Amino acid sequence: MSPLNDKMANVMSVNSKTRYSPEELEEFRQIILEKLKKAQAEYMELRRRLVAPSENDVSDTVHEFHPIEDSSQLMEREWLAQLADRQFVFIRQLEAALRRIENGTYGICRITGKLIPKERLRVVPHTTVSIEAKRQQRP
């Protein structure tokens, strides 16, 4: 069978199924758990950096006005806060994906109702839409 025929056979088999098997769901669960572990560690590091005093903190020295240093520190803290917020949302999305595995709805596109291809789920395991549906959403 040619590579194109293999790909078409894979697409057809995905479209004919309504759910992934328990073995397939376990594979996705492991991928999600791995990503969740890394995401939580990164989130905790970002939070630590946000609450920890800066290495360049001069609060215990003479109070001098350094607007450039102050604005730089403020920008860094805002950047860290944004990263932490994004990581928190990512963690929630991964946790929601685990719940979808538990309730049997994982891998089903919420727009088309078709199975999301395994290749997409392996790369973006928290997704709830297929590429096909994403393209339909674009203006």
TAZIHU-V359473 format. One record per residue. N is the residue number from 1. SS is DSSP state (H for helix, E for strand, C for the rest). PSI is psi in radians with two decimals (none if undefined). D_CENTER is the distance of its C-alpha to the mean C-alpha in whole Angstrom. Layout:
n ss psi d_center
N SS PSI D_CENTER
N SS PSI D_CENTER
This chain:
n ss psi d_center
1 C 2.42 35
2 C 2.82 34
3 H -0.65 30
4 H -0.73 30
5 H -0.67 32
6 H -0.77 29
7 H -0.76 26
8 H -0.70 28
9 H -0.69 29
10 H -0.78 25
11 H -0.75 25
12 H -0.69 28
13 H -0.61 27
14 H -0.76 23
15 H -0.44 25
16 H -0.32 28
17 C 2.67 26
18 C -0.34 24
19 C 2.77 22
20 C 2.66 21
21 C 2.84 23
22 H -0.63 23
23 H -0.73 22
24 H -0.71 20
25 H -0.62 18
26 H -0.69 18
27 H -0.81 17
28 H -0.66 14
29 H -0.74 14
30 H -0.71 14
31 H -0.79 11
32 H -0.76 9
33 H -0.69 12
34 H -0.82 12
35 H -0.66 8
36 H -0.74 8
37 H -0.81 12
38 H -0.75 11
39 H -0.72 8
40 H -0.69 11
41 H -0.74 14
42 H -0.71 12
43 H -0.79 12
44 H -0.66 16
45 H -0.74 17
46 H -0.76 16
47 H -0.70 18
48 H -0.77 21
49 H -0.51 21
50 H -0.68 21
51 H -0.33 24
52 C 2.48 26
53 C 2.55 29
54 C 2.59 28
55 C -0.43 30
56 C 0.22 32
57 C 2.30 33
58 C 0.39 37
59 C -0.38 37
60 C 0.13 40
61 C -3.07 42
62 C 2.37 44
63 C 1.78 42
64 C 2.69 43
65 C 2.00 41
66 C 1.42 38
67 H -0.61 37
68 H -0.79 35
69 H -0.75 33
70 H -0.78 33
71 H -0.59 31
72 H -0.75 29
73 H -0.68 28
74 H -0.76 27
75 H -0.71 25
76 H -0.73 23
77 H -0.70 22
78 H -0.72 21
79 H -0.79 19
80 H -0.68 17
81 H -0.70 17
82 H -0.76 15
83 H -0.75 13
84 H -0.73 13
85 H -0.77 12
86 H -0.72 9
87 H -0.66 8
88 H -0.77 9
89 H -0.75 8
90 H -0.76 4
91 H -0.77 7
92 H -0.67 9
93 H -0.70 6
94 H -0.72 6
95 H -0.68 10
96 H -0.65 11
97 H -0.69 10
98 H -0.69 12
99 H -0.65 15
100 H -0.59 15
101 H -0.80 16
102 H -0.65 18
103 H 0.08 20
104 C 0.26 20
105 C 0.07 18
106 C 2.40 15
107 C 0.04 15
108 E 2.16 17
109 C 2.24 17
110 C -0.19 17
111 C -0.87 19
112 C -0.39 21
113 C 0.03 21
114 C 2.85 21
115 E 2.39 19
116 C 2.31 16
117 C 2.52 17
118 H -0.69 16
119 H -0.74 15
120 H -0.75 13
121 H -0.55 11
122 H -0.56 12
123 H -0.75 10
124 C 1.32 7
125 C -0.23 8
126 C 0.02 6
127 C 2.65 8
128 C 0.06 11
129 C 2.62 14
130 C 2.92 15
131 H -0.71 16
132 H -0.82 20
133 H -0.66 18
134 H -0.76 16
135 H -0.61 20
136 H -0.50 22
137 H -0.41 20
138 C 2.42 21
139 C none 24
